[in-house]
Amino acid sequence: GVQLQRPDLRLRAEALAEDLLRDARRDGGFRLVYDMRASGYKPDLFRGAAGIGYQLLRLAAPERVPSVLSWN
């Protein structure tokens, strides 16, 4: 949303993040794989807890936290 100058996309991403955090609080953790229970832990960047944390940081400060897909 920021890169494309589309505030509607940014707002949608924030709403999805709020849903994710609400579900994690309710379930006692993040559901990292569709059929995995919420308490299962994966530290991975692309499909685990590190990735969730990184993306939440990007939502909080997109001008300071770059996309890992754009690193050279």
N, CA, C and O atoms as a Tripos MOL2 file, in Angstrom:
@<TRIPOS>MOLECULE
protein
  288   287    72     0     0
PROTEIN
NO_CHARGES

@<TRIPOS>ATOM
      1 N           0.7930   -1.1910    0.0000 N.3       1 GLY1
      2 CA          0.0000    0.0000    0.0000 C.3       1 GLY1
      3 C           0.8420    1.2650    0.0000 C.2       1 GLY1
      4 O           0.5210    2.2320   -0.6900 O.2       1 GLY1
      5 N           1.9250    1.2540    0.7790 N.am      2 VAL2
      6 CA          2.8010    2.4320    0.8420 C.3       2 VAL2
      7 C           3.5130    2.6070   -0.4890 C.2       2 VAL2
      8 O           3.5260    3.7030   -1.0490 O.2       2 VAL2
      9 N           4.1050    1.5320   -0.9970 N.am      3 GLN3
     10 CA          4.8570    1.5800   -2.2520 C.3       3 GLN3
     11 C           3.9690    2.0090   -3.4230 C.2       3 GLN3
     12 O           4.3970    2.7740   -4.2870 O.2       3 GLN3
     13 N           2.7560    1.5200   -3.4410 N.am      4 LEU4
     14 CA          1.8260    1.8460   -4.5290 C.3       4 LEU4
     15 C           1.0210    3.1160   -4.2710 C.2       4 LEU4
     16 O           0.2150    3.5310   -5.1040 O.2       4 LEU4
     17 N           1.2480    3.7270   -3.1080 N.am      5 GLN5
     18 CA          0.4930    4.9160   -2.7010 C.3       5 GLN5
     19 C          -1.0070    4.6240   -2.7060 C.2       5 GLN5
     20 O          -1.8140    5.3700   -3.2610 O.2       5 GLN5
     21 N          -1.3480    3.4900   -2.0550 N.am      6 ARG6
     22 CA         -2.7390    3.0400   -1.9540 C.3       6 ARG6
     23 C          -3.1000    2.8840   -0.4850 C.2       6 ARG6
     24 O          -2.9210    1.8040    0.0780 O.2       6 ARG6
     25 N          -3.6050    3.9390    0.1480 N.am      7 PRO7
     26 CA         -3.9740    3.8620    1.5580 C.3       7 PRO7
     27 C          -4.9930    2.7570    1.8520 C.2       7 PRO7
     28 O          -5.0000    2.2070    2.9530 O.2       7 PRO7
     29 N          -5.8500    2.4290    0.8860 N.am      8 ASP8
     30 CA         -6.8240    1.3630    1.1010 C.3       8 ASP8
     31 C          -6.1450    0.0150    1.3300 C.2       8 ASP8
     32 O          -6.6110   -0.7850    2.1410 O.2       8 ASP8
     33 N          -5.0530   -0.2380    0.6220 N.am      9 LEU9
     34 CA         -4.3130   -1.4880    0.8200 C.3       9 LEU9
     35 C          -3.6230   -1.5070    2.1780 C.2       9 LEU9
     36 O          -3.5770   -2.5380    2.8490 O.2       9 LEU9
     37 N          -3.0980   -0.3770    2.5670 N.am     10 ARG10
     38 CA         -2.4490   -0.2550    3.8830 C.3      10 ARG10
     39 C          -3.4720   -0.5340    4.9990 C.2      10 ARG10
     40 O          -3.1860   -1.2800    5.9360 O.2      10 ARG10
     41 N          -4.6430    0.0610    4.8900 N.am     11 LEU11
     42 CA         -5.6860   -0.1590    5.8960 C.3      11 LEU11
     43 C          -6.1210   -1.6240    5.9310 C.2      11 LEU11
     44 O          -6.3870   -2.1650    7.0050 O.2      11 LEU11
     45 N          -6.1940   -2.2620    4.7770 N.am     12 ARG12
     46 CA         -6.5720   -3.6780    4.7280 C.3      12 ARG12
     47 C          -5.5070   -4.5390    5.4000 C.2      12 ARG12
     48 O          -5.8390   -5.4750    6.1270 O.2      12 ARG12
     49 N          -4.2410   -4.2340    5.1670 N.am     13 ALA13
     50 CA         -3.1500   -4.9740    5.8070 C.3      13 ALA13
     51 C          -3.2050   -4.8100    7.3200 C.2      13 ALA13
     52 O          -2.9900   -5.7740    8.0540 O.2      13 ALA13
     53 N          -3.4900   -3.6050    7.7920 N.am     14 GLU14
     54 CA         -3.6000   -3.3680    9.2270 C.3      14 GLU14
     55 C          -4.7700   -4.1430    9.8270 C.2      14 GLU14
     56 O          -4.6600   -4.6860   10.9270 O.2      14 GLU14
     57 N          -5.8890   -4.1950    9.1060 N.am     15 ALA15
     58 CA         -7.0550   -4.9420    9.5920 C.3      15 ALA15
     59 C          -6.7480   -6.4360    9.6680 C.2      15 ALA15
     60 O          -7.1390   -7.1020   10.6270 O.2      15 ALA15
     61 N          -6.0580   -6.9610    8.6720 N.am     16 LEU16
     62 CA         -5.6810   -8.3810    8.6900 C.3      16 LEU16
     63 C          -4.7250   -8.6750    9.8470 C.2      16 LEU16
     64 O          -4.8340   -9.7180   10.4920 O.2      16 LEU16
     65 N          -3.7950   -7.7640   10.1080 N.am     17 ALA17
     66 CA         -2.8650   -7.9460   11.2260 C.3      17 ALA17
     67 C          -3.6120   -7.9410   12.5590 C.2      17 ALA17
     68 O          -3.2970   -8.7250   13.4540 O.2      17 ALA17
     69 N          -4.5990   -7.0590   12.6880 N.am     18 GLU18
     70 CA         -5.4040   -7.0340   13.9090 C.3      18 GLU18
     71 C          -6.1380   -8.3530   14.1030 C.2      18 GLU18
     72 O          -6.2090   -8.8670   15.2200 O.2      18 GLU18
     73 N          -6.6810   -8.9010   13.0260 N.am     19 ASP19
     74 CA         -7.3580  -10.2030   13.1040 C.3      19 ASP19
     75 C          -6.3860  -11.2950   13.5180 C.2      19 ASP19
     76 O          -6.7140  -12.1350   14.3560 O.2      19 ASP19
     77 N          -5.1980  -11.2900   12.9390 N.am     20 LEU20
     78 CA         -4.1660  -12.2790   13.2660 C.3      20 LEU20
     79 C          -3.7950  -12.2140   14.7450 C.2      20 LEU20
     80 O          -3.7000  -13.2450   15.4120 O.2      20 LEU20
     81 N          -3.5880  -11.0070   15.2530 N.am     21 LEU21
     82 CA         -3.2120  -10.8430   16.6650 C.3      21 LEU21
     83 C          -4.3560  -11.2320   17.6000 C.2      21 LEU21
     84 O          -4.1200  -11.8320   18.6490 O.2      21 LEU21
     85 N          -5.5790  -10.8990   17.2320 N.am     22 ARG22
     86 CA         -6.7340  -11.2900   18.0340 C.3      22 ARG22
     87 C          -6.8410  -12.8120   18.1130 C.2      22 ARG22
     88 O          -7.0520  -13.3690   19.1900 O.2      22 ARG22
     89 N          -6.6960  -13.4780   16.9700 N.am     23 ASP23
     90 CA         -6.7650  -14.9400   16.9570 C.3      23 ASP23
     91 C          -5.6290  -15.5620   17.7620 C.2      23 ASP23
     92 O          -5.8360  -16.5580   18.4550 O.2      23 ASP23
     93 N          -4.4400  -14.9890   17.6800 N.am     24 ALA24
     94 CA         -3.2970  -15.5150   18.4300 C.3      24 ALA24
     95 C          -3.5270  -15.3800   19.9330 C.2      24 ALA24
     96 O          -3.1990  -16.2880   20.6970 O.2      24 ALA24
     97 N          -4.0850  -14.2610   20.3520 N.am     25 ARG25
     98 CA         -4.3940  -14.0890   21.7830 C.3      25 ARG25
     99 C          -5.4290  -15.1160   22.2320 C.2      25 ARG25
    100 O          -5.2910  -15.7210   23.2950 O.2      25 ARG25
    101 N          -6.4620  -15.3090   21.4210 N.am     26 ARG26
    102 CA         -7.5200  -16.2530   21.7510 C.3      26 ARG26
    103 C          -7.0120  -17.6970   21.7850 C.2      26 ARG26
    104 O          -7.3900  -18.4680   22.6680 O.2      26 ARG26
    105 N          -6.1540  -18.0640   20.8230 N.am     27 ASP27
    106 CA         -5.6910  -19.4410   20.6810 C.3      27 ASP27
    107 C          -4.4230  -19.7510   21.4700 C.2      27 ASP27
    108 O          -4.0110  -20.9080   21.5500 O.2      27 ASP27
    109 N          -3.8020  -18.7290   22.0520 N.am     28 GLY28
    110 CA         -2.5770  -18.9480   22.8110 C.3      28 GLY28
    111 C          -1.3300  -19.0350   21.9440 C.2      28 GLY28
    112 O          -0.3010  -19.5300   22.4030 O.2      28 GLY28
    113 N          -1.3940  -18.5750   20.7290 N.am     29 GLY29
    114 CA         -0.2390  -18.5760   19.8340 C.3      29 GLY29
    115 C          -0.6780  -18.4120   18.3930 C.2      29 GLY29
    116 O          -1.8720  -18.3810   18.0920 O.2      29 GLY29
    117 N           0.2910  -18.3070   17.5150 N.am     30 PHE30
    118 CA          0.0130  -18.1400   16.0970 C.3      30 PHE30
    119 C          -0.1480  -19.4940   15.4280 C.2      30 PHE30
    120 O           0.5710  -20.4390   15.7540 O.2      30 PHE30
    121 N          -1.0660  -19.5930   14.5130 N.am     31 ARG31
    122 CA         -1.2390  -20.8060   13.7070 C.3      31 ARG31
    123 C          -0.3570  -20.6160   12.4760 C.2      31 ARG31
    124 O          -0.7250  -19.9060   11.5400 O.2      31 ARG31
    125 N           0.8040  -21.2540   12.4860 N.am     32 LEU32
    126 CA          1.8150  -21.0150   11.4600 C.3      32 LEU32
    127 C           1.6350  -21.8820   10.2240 C.2      32 LEU32
    128 O           2.0900  -21.5210    9.1390 O.2      32 LEU32
    129 N           0.9870  -23.0000   10.3790 N.am     33 VAL33
    130 CA          0.6660  -23.8820    9.2690 C.3      33 VAL33
    131 C          -0.8080  -24.2140    9.4200 C.2      33 VAL33
    132 O          -1.2790  -24.4070   10.5410 O.2      33 VAL33
    133 N          -1.5350  -24.2840    8.3400 N.am     34 TYR34
    134 CA         -2.9910  -24.4180    8.4040 C.3      34 TYR34
    135 C          -3.4480  -25.5160    9.3570 C.2      34 TYR34
    136 O          -4.3390  -25.2830   10.1740 O.2      34 TYR34
    137 N          -2.8660  -26.6960    9.2720 N.am     35 ASP35
    138 CA         -3.3520  -27.8100   10.0880 C.3      35 ASP35
    139 C          -2.5500  -28.0190   11.3750 C.2      35 ASP35
    140 O          -2.7060  -29.0460   12.0350 O.2      35 ASP35
    141 N          -1.6980  -27.0620   11.7390 N.am     36 MET36
    142 CA         -0.9090  -27.1550   12.9710 C.3      36 MET36
    143 C          -1.6670  -26.4680   14.1000 C.2      36 MET36
    144 O          -2.2990  -25.4340   13.8820 O.2      36 MET36
    145 N          -1.6110  -27.0290   15.2980 N.am     37 ARG37
    146 CA         -2.2430  -26.3380   16.4210 C.3      37 ARG37
    147 C          -1.4970  -25.0350   16.7040 C.2      37 ARG37
    148 O          -0.3220  -24.8920   16.3670 O.2      37 ARG37
    149 N          -2.1830  -24.1100   17.3150 N.am     38 ALA38
    150 CA         -1.6440  -22.7670   17.5310 C.3      38 ALA38
    151 C          -0.4060  -22.7770   18.4100 C.2      38 ALA38
    152 O           0.4230  -21.8730   18.2990 O.2      38 ALA38
    153 N          -0.2520  -23.7550   19.2700 N.am     39 SER39
    154 CA          0.9060  -23.7610   20.1640 C.3      39 SER39
    155 C           2.1620  -24.3140   19.5030 C.2      39 SER39
    156 O           3.2430  -24.2550   20.0890 O.2      39 SER39
    157 N           2.0350  -24.8560   18.2830 N.am     40 GLY40
    158 CA          3.2230  -25.3360   17.5710 C.3      40 GLY40
    159 C           4.1390  -24.1630   17.2680 C.2      40 GLY40
    160 O           3.6570  -23.0790   16.9400 O.2      40 GLY40
    161 N           5.4470  -24.3530   17.3690 N.am     41 TYR41
    162 CA          6.3660  -23.2340   17.1870 C.3      41 TYR41
    163 C           7.2970  -23.4950   16.0180 C.2      41 TYR41
    164 O           7.9300  -24.5470   15.9380 O.2      41 TYR41
    165 N           7.3750  -22.5380   15.1190 N.am     42 LYS42
    166 CA          8.3210  -22.5650   14.0120 C.3      42 LYS42
    167 C           9.0330  -21.2160   14.0320 C.2      42 LYS42
    168 O           8.3760  -20.1820   13.9060 O.2      42 LYS42
    169 N          10.3520  -21.1960   14.1860 N.am     43 PRO43
    170 CA         11.0680  -19.9260   14.2470 C.3      43 PRO43
    171 C          11.3820  -19.3150   12.8760 C.2      43 PRO43
    172 O          11.9530  -18.2260   12.8220 O.2      43 PRO43
    173 N          11.0400  -19.9600   11.7990 N.am     44 ASP44
    174 CA         11.4270  -19.5500   10.4480 C.3      44 ASP44
    175 C          11.0380  -18.1120   10.1130 C.2      44 ASP44
    176 O          10.0770  -17.5660   10.6540 O.2      44 ASP44
    177 N          11.8110  -17.5160    9.2060 N.am     45 LEU45
    178 CA         11.5210  -16.1550    8.7550 C.3      45 LEU45
    179 C          10.3460  -16.1360    7.7790 C.2      45 LEU45
    180 O           9.4760  -15.2720    7.8860 O.2      45 LEU45
    181 N          10.3030  -17.0600    6.8430 N.am     46 PHE46
    182 CA          9.2730  -16.9880    5.8100 C.3      46 PHE46
    183 C           7.9670  -17.6690    6.1850 C.2      46 PHE46
    184 O           6.9150  -17.2910    5.6690 O.2      46 PHE46
    185 N           8.0030  -18.6620    7.0670 N.am     47 ARG47
    186 CA          6.7630  -19.3480    7.4320 C.3      47 ARG47
    187 C           6.6410  -19.5420    8.9340 C.2      47 ARG47
    188 O           5.9930  -20.4880    9.3810 O.2      47 ARG47
    189 N           7.2460  -18.6710    9.7140 N.am     48 GLY48
    190 CA          7.2160  -18.8660   11.1560 C.3      48 GLY48
    191 C           7.1570  -17.5800   11.9530 C.2      48 GLY48
    192 O           6.7970  -16.5200   11.4410 O.2      48 GLY48
    193 N           7.5210  -17.7000   13.2230 N.am     49 ALA49
    194 CA          7.4000  -16.5950   14.1730 C.3      49 ALA49
    195 C           8.2590  -15.3910   13.7970 C.2      49 ALA49
    196 O           7.8260  -14.2500   13.9600 O.2      49 ALA49
    197 N           9.4630  -15.6290   13.2970 N.am     50 ALA50
    198 CA         10.3200  -14.5050   12.9080 C.3      50 ALA50
    199 C           9.6760  -13.6990   11.7780 C.2      50 ALA50
    200 O           9.7510  -12.4700   11.7630 O.2      50 ALA50
    201 N           9.0530  -14.3870   10.8460 N.am     51 GLY51
    202 CA          8.3760  -13.7090    9.7410 C.3      51 GLY51
    203 C           7.1790  -12.9040   10.1950 C.2      51 GLY51
    204 O           6.9370  -11.8030    9.7000 O.2      51 GLY51
    205 N           6.4300  -13.4540   11.1380 N.am     52 ILE52
    206 CA          5.2800  -12.7190   11.6800 C.3      52 ILE52
    207 C           5.7610  -11.4440   12.3640 C.2      52 ILE52
    208 O           5.2160  -10.3650   12.1310 O.2      52 ILE52
    209 N           6.7700  -11.5720   13.1980 N.am     53 GLY53
    210 CA          7.3160  -10.4040   13.8820 C.3      53 GLY53
    211 C           7.8450   -9.3660   12.9190 C.2      53 GLY53
    212 O           7.6130   -8.1690   13.0880 O.2      53 GLY53
    213 N           8.5620   -9.8340   11.9020 N.am     54 TYR54
    214 CA          9.1210   -8.9010   10.9200 C.3      54 TYR54
    215 C           8.0210   -8.1560   10.1690 C.2      54 TYR54
    216 O           8.1110   -6.9450    9.9670 O.2      54 TYR54
    217 N           6.9930   -8.8780    9.7600 N.am     55 GLN55
    218 CA          5.8950   -8.2270    9.0340 C.3      55 GLN55
    219 C           5.1360   -7.2410    9.9180 C.2      55 GLN55
    220 O           4.6980   -6.1960    9.4380 O.2      55 GLN55
    221 N           4.9740   -7.5580   11.2000 N.am     56 LEU56
    222 CA          4.3220   -6.6130   12.1080 C.3      56 LEU56
    223 C           5.1710   -5.3540   12.2760 C.2      56 LEU56
    224 O           4.6330   -4.2520   12.3720 O.2      56 LEU56
    225 N           6.4900   -5.5130   12.3110 N.am     57 LEU57
    226 CA          7.3770   -4.3410   12.3490 C.3      57 LEU57
    227 C           7.2310   -3.5090   11.0790 C.2      57 LEU57
    228 O           7.2040   -2.2800   11.1390 O.2      57 LEU57
    229 N           7.1370   -4.1690    9.9440 N.am     58 ARG58
    230 CA          6.9570   -3.4510    8.6750 C.3      58 ARG58
    231 C           5.6520   -2.6770    8.6650 C.2      58 ARG58
    232 O           5.6050   -1.5580    8.1540 O.2      58 ARG58
    233 N           4.5950   -3.2470    9.2160 N.am     59 LEU59
    234 CA          3.3270   -2.5210    9.2800 C.3      59 LEU59
    235 C           3.4300   -1.3050   10.1900 C.2      59 LEU59
    236 O           2.8450   -0.2590    9.9090 O.2      59 LEU59
    237 N           4.1740   -1.4480   11.2790 N.am     60 ALA60
    238 CA          4.3150   -0.3470   12.2330 C.3      60 ALA60
    239 C           5.1800    0.7800   11.6840 C.2      60 ALA60
    240 O           4.9170    1.9510   11.9570 O.2      60 ALA60
    241 N           6.2090    0.4380   10.9110 N.am     61 ALA61
    242 CA          7.1350    1.4570   10.4070 C.3      61 ALA61
    243 C           7.6490    1.0770    9.0220 C.2      61 ALA61
    244 O           8.8230    0.7340    8.8800 O.2      61 ALA61
    245 N           6.7980    1.1310    7.9960 N.am     62 PRO62
    246 CA          7.2260    0.6870    6.6700 C.3      62 PRO62
    247 C           8.3670    1.5040    6.0740 C.2      62 PRO62
    248 O           9.1170    1.0100    5.2330 O.2      62 PRO62
    249 N           8.4950    2.7360    6.5050 N.am     63 GLU63
    250 CA          9.5800    3.5750    5.9850 C.3      63 GLU63
    251 C          10.9340    3.2210    6.6030 C.2      63 GLU63
    252 O          11.9760    3.6230    6.0850 O.2      63 GLU63
    253 N          10.9240    2.4730    7.7040 N.am     64 ARG64
    254 CA         12.1690    2.1130    8.3940 C.3      64 ARG64
    255 C          12.5350    0.6440    8.2590 C.2      64 ARG64
    256 O          13.6980    0.2780    8.4260 O.2      64 ARG64
    257 N          11.5510   -0.2050    7.9580 N.am     65 VAL65
    258 CA         11.7850   -1.6420    7.8830 C.3      65 VAL65
    259 C          11.5180   -2.0990    6.4480 C.2      65 VAL65
    260 O          10.3670   -2.1410    6.0150 O.2      65 VAL65
    261 N          12.5860   -2.4430    5.7050 N.am     66 PRO66
    262 CA         12.4040   -2.8000    4.2970 C.3      66 PRO66
    263 C          11.8450   -4.2160    4.1280 C.2      66 PRO66
    264 O          11.8710   -5.0280    5.0530 O.2      66 PRO66
    265 N          11.3500   -4.4800    2.9500 N.am     67 SER67
    266 CA         10.9190   -5.8320    2.6020 C.3      67 SER67
    267 C          12.1540   -6.6970    2.4010 C.2      67 SER67
    268 O          13.1090   -6.2740    1.7500 O.2      67 SER67
    269 N          12.1430   -7.9030    2.9540 N.am     68 VAL68
    270 CA         13.2880   -8.7980    2.7450 C.3      68 VAL68
    271 C          13.3930   -9.2110    1.2820 C.2      68 VAL68
    272 O          14.4650   -9.6210    0.8370 O.2      68 VAL68
    273 N          12.3210   -9.1140    0.5380 N.am     69 LEU69
    274 CA         12.3490   -9.4620   -0.8800 C.3      69 LEU69
    275 C          13.0750   -8.4240   -1.7130 C.2      69 LEU69
    276 O          13.4330   -8.6980   -2.8580 O.2      69 LEU69
    277 N          13.3020   -7.2290   -1.1600 N.am     70 SER70
    278 CA         13.9940   -6.1890   -1.9140 C.3      70 SER70
    279 C          15.4470   -6.0000   -1.4800 C.2      70 SER70
    280 O          16.1280   -5.1070   -1.9830 O.2      70 SER70
    281 N          15.9270   -6.8270   -0.5540 N.am     71 TRP71
    282 CA         17.3250   -6.7150   -0.1450 C.3      71 TRP71
    283 C          18.2500   -7.1560   -1.2750 C.2      71 TRP71
    284 O          17.9500   -8.1080   -1.9960 O.2      71 TRP71
    285 N          19.3470   -6.4780   -1.4220 N.am     72 ASN72
    286 CA         20.3570   -6.8540   -2.4430 C.3      72 ASN72
    287 C          21.5710   -7.4290   -1.7890 C.2      72 ASN72
    288 O          22.5230   -7.8020   -2.4750 O.2      72 ASN72
@<TRIPOS>BOND
     1     1     2 1
     2     2     3 1
     3     3     4 2
     4     3     5 am
     5     5     6 1
     6     6     7 1
     7     7     8 2
     8     7     9 am
     9     9    10 1
    10    10    11 1
    11    11    12 2
    12    11    13 am
    13    13    14 1
    14    14    15 1
    15    15    16 2
    16    15    17 am
    17    17    18 1
    18    18    19 1
    19    19    20 2
    20    19    21 am
    21    21    22 1
    22    22    23 1
    23    23    24 2
    24    23    25 am
    25    25    26 1
    26    26    27 1
    27    27    28 2
    28    27    29 am
    29    29    30 1
    30    30    31 1
    31    31    32 2
    32    31    33 am
    33    33    34 1
    34    34    35 1
    35    35    36 2
    36    35    37 am
    37    37    38 1
    38    38    39 1
    39    39    40 2
    40    39    41 am
    41    41    42 1
    42    42    43 1
    43    43    44 2
    44    43    45 am
    45    45    46 1
    46    46    47 1
    47    47    48 2
    48    47    49 am
    49    49    50 1
    50    50    51 1
    51    51    52 2
    52    51    53 am
    53    53    54 1
    54    54    55 1
    55    55    56 2
    56    55    57 am
    57    57    58 1
    58    58    59 1
    59    59    60 2
    60    59    61 am
    61    61    62 1
    62    62    63 1
    63    63    64 2
    64    63    65 am
    65    65    66 1
    66    66    67 1
    67    67    68 2
    68    67    69 am
    69    69    70 1
    70    70    71 1
    71    71    72 2
    72    71    73 am
    73    73    74 1
    74    74    75 1
    75    75    76 2
    76    75    77 am
    77    77    78 1
    78    78    79 1
    79    79    80 2
    80    79    81 am
    81    81    82 1
    82    82    83 1
    83    83    84 2
    84    83    85 am
    85    85    86 1
    86    86    87 1
    87    87    88 2
    88    87    89 am
    89    89    90 1
    90    90    91 1
    91    91    92 2
    92    91    93 am
    93    93    94 1
    94    94    95 1
    95    95    96 2
    96    95    97 am
    97    97    98 1
    98    98    99 1
    99    99   100 2
   100    99   101 am
   101   101   102 1
   102   102   103 1
   103   103   104 2
   104   103   105 am
   105   105   106 1
   106   106   107 1
   107   107   108 2
   108   107   109 am
   109   109   110 1
   110   110   111 1
   111   111   112 2
   112   111   113 am
   113   113   114 1
   114   114   115 1
   115   115   116 2
   116   115   117 am
   117   117   118 1
   118   118   119 1
   119   119   120 2
   120   119   121 am
   121   121   122 1
   122   122   123 1
   123   123   124 2
   124   123   125 am
   125   125   126 1
   126   126   127 1
   127   127   128 2
   128   127   129 am
   129   129   130 1
   130   130   131 1
   131   131   132 2
   132   131   133 am
   133   133   134 1
   134   134   135 1
   135   135   136 2
   136   135   137 am
   137   137   138 1
   138   138   139 1
   139   139   140 2
   140   139   141 am
   141   141   142 1
   142   142   143 1
   143   143   144 2
   144   143   145 am
   145   145   146 1
   146   146   147 1
   147   147   148 2
   148   147   149 am
   149   149   150 1
   150   150   151 1
   151   151   152 2
   152   151   153 am
   153   153   154 1
   154   154   155 1
   155   155   156 2
   156   155   157 am
   157   157   158 1
   158   158   159 1
   159   159   160 2
   160   159   161 am
   161   161   162 1
   162   162   163 1
   163   163   164 2
   164   163   165 am
   165   165   166 1
   166   166   167 1
   167   167   168 2
   168   167   169 am
   169   169   170 1
   170   170   171 1
   171   171   172 2
   172   171   173 am
   173   173   174 1
   174   174   175 1
   175   175   176 2
   176   175   177 am
   177   177   178 1
   178   178   179 1
   179   179   180 2
   180   179   181 am
   181   181   182 1
   182   182   183 1
   183   183   184 2
   184   183   185 am
   185   185   186 1
   186   186   187 1
   187   187   188 2
   188   187   189 am
   189   189   190 1
   190   190   191 1
   191   191   192 2
   192   191   193 am
   193   193   194 1
   194   194   195 1
   195   195   196 2
   196   195   197 am
   197   197   198 1
   198   198   199 1
   199   199   200 2
   200   199   201 am
   201   201   202 1
   202   202   203 1
   203   203   204 2
   204   203   205 am
   205   205   206 1
   206   206   207 1
   207   207   208 2
   208   207   209 am
   209   209   210 1
   210   210   211 1
   211   211   212 2
   212   211   213 am
   213   213   214 1
   214   214   215 1
   215   215   216 2
   216   215   217 am
   217   217   218 1
   218   218   219 1
   219   219   220 2
   220   219   221 am
   221   221   222 1
   222   222   223 1
   223   223   224 2
   224   223   225 am
   225   225   226 1
   226   226   227 1
   227   227   228 2
   228   227   229 am
   229   229   230 1
   230   230   231 1
   231   231   232 2
   232   231   233 am
   233   233   234 1
   234   234   235 1
   235   235   236 2
   236   235   237 am
   237   237   238 1
   238   238   239 1
   239   239   240 2
   240   239   241 am
   241   241   242 1
   242   242   243 1
   243   243   244 2
   244   243   245 am
   245   245   246 1
   246   246   247 1
   247   247   248 2
   248   247   249 am
   249   249   250 1
   250   250   251 1
   251   251   252 2
   252   251   253 am
   253   253   254 1
   254   254   255 1
   255   255   256 2
   256   255   257 am
   257   257   258 1
   258   258   259 1
   259   259   260 2
   260   259   261 am
   261   261   262 1
   262   262   263 1
   263   263   264 2
   264   263   265 am
   265   265   266 1
   266   266   267 1
   267   267   268 2
   268   267   269 am
   269   269   270 1
   270   270   271 1
   271   271   272 2
   272   271   273 am
   273   273   274 1
   274   274   275 1
   275   275   276 2
   276   275   277 am
   277   277   278 1
   278   278   279 1
   279   279   280 2
   280   279   281 am
   281   281   282 1
   282   282   283 1
   283   283   284 2
   284   283   285 am
   285   285   286 1
   286   286   287 1
   287   287   288 2
@<TRIPOS>SUBSTRUCTURE
     1 GLY1         2 RESIDUE 1 A GLY
     2 VAL2         6 RESIDUE 1 A VAL
     3 GLN3        10 RESIDUE 1 A GLN
     4 LEU4        14 RESIDUE 1 A LEU
     5 GLN5        18 RESIDUE 1 A GLN
     6 ARG6        22 RESIDUE 1 A ARG
     7 PRO7        26 RESIDUE 1 A PRO
     8 ASP8        30 RESIDUE 1 A ASP
     9 LEU9        34 RESIDUE 1 A LEU
    10 ARG10       38 RESIDUE 1 A ARG
    11 LEU11       42 RESIDUE 1 A LEU
    12 ARG12       46 RESIDUE 1 A ARG
    13 ALA13       50 RESIDUE 1 A ALA
    14 GLU14       54 RESIDUE 1 A GLU
    15 ALA15       58 RESIDUE 1 A ALA
    16 LEU16       62 RESIDUE 1 A LEU
    17 ALA17       66 RESIDUE 1 A ALA
    18 GLU18       70 RESIDUE 1 A GLU
    19 ASP19       74 RESIDUE 1 A ASP
    20 LEU20       78 RESIDUE 1 A LEU
    21 LEU21       82 RESIDUE 1 A LEU
    22 ARG22       86 RESIDUE 1 A ARG
    23 ASP23       90 RESIDUE 1 A ASP
    24 ALA24       94 RESIDUE 1 A ALA
    25 ARG25       98 RESIDUE 1 A ARG
    26 ARG26      102 RESIDUE 1 A ARG
    27 ASP27      106 RESIDUE 1 A ASP
    28 GLY28      110 RESIDUE 1 A GLY
    29 GLY29      114 RESIDUE 1 A GLY
    30 PHE30      118 RESIDUE 1 A PHE
    31 ARG31      122 RESIDUE 1 A ARG
    32 LEU32      126 RESIDUE 1 A LEU
    33 VAL33      130 RESIDUE 1 A VAL
    34 TYR34      134 RESIDUE 1 A TYR
    35 ASP35      138 RESIDUE 1 A ASP
    36 MET36      142 RESIDUE 1 A MET
    37 ARG37      146 RESIDUE 1 A ARG
    38 ALA38      150 RESIDUE 1 A ALA
    39 SER39      154 RESIDUE 1 A SER
    40 GLY40      158 RESIDUE 1 A GLY
    41 TYR41      162 RESIDUE 1 A TYR
    42 LYS42      166 RESIDUE 1 A LYS
    43 PRO43      170 RESIDUE 1 A PRO
    44 ASP44      174 RESIDUE 1 A ASP
    45 LEU45      178 RESIDUE 1 A LEU
    46 PHE46      182 RESIDUE 1 A PHE
    47 ARG47      186 RESIDUE 1 A ARG
    48 GLY48      190 RESIDUE 1 A GLY
    49 ALA49      194 RESIDUE 1 A ALA
    50 ALA50      198 RESIDUE 1 A ALA
    51 GLY51      202 RESIDUE 1 A GLY
    52 ILE52      206 RESIDUE 1 A ILE
    53 GLY53      210 RESIDUE 1 A GLY
    54 TYR54      214 RESIDUE 1 A TYR
    55 GLN55      218 RESIDUE 1 A GLN
    56 LEU56      222 RESIDUE 1 A LEU
    57 LEU57      226 RESIDUE 1 A LEU
    58 ARG58      230 RESIDUE 1 A ARG
    59 LEU59      234 RESIDUE 1 A LEU
    60 ALA60      238 RESIDUE 1 A ALA
    61 ALA61      242 RESIDUE 1 A ALA
    62 PRO62      246 RESIDUE 1 A PRO
    63 GLU63      250 RESIDUE 1 A GLU
    64 ARG64      254 RESIDUE 1 A ARG
    65 VAL65      258 RESIDUE 1 A VAL
    66 PRO66      262 RESIDUE 1 A PRO
    67 SER67      266 RESIDUE 1 A SER
    68 VAL68      270 RESIDUE 1 A VAL
    69 LEU69      274 RESIDUE 1 A LEU
    70 SER70      278 RESIDUE 1 A SER
    71 TRP71      282 RESIDUE 1 A TRP
    72 ASN72      286 RESIDUE 1 A ASN
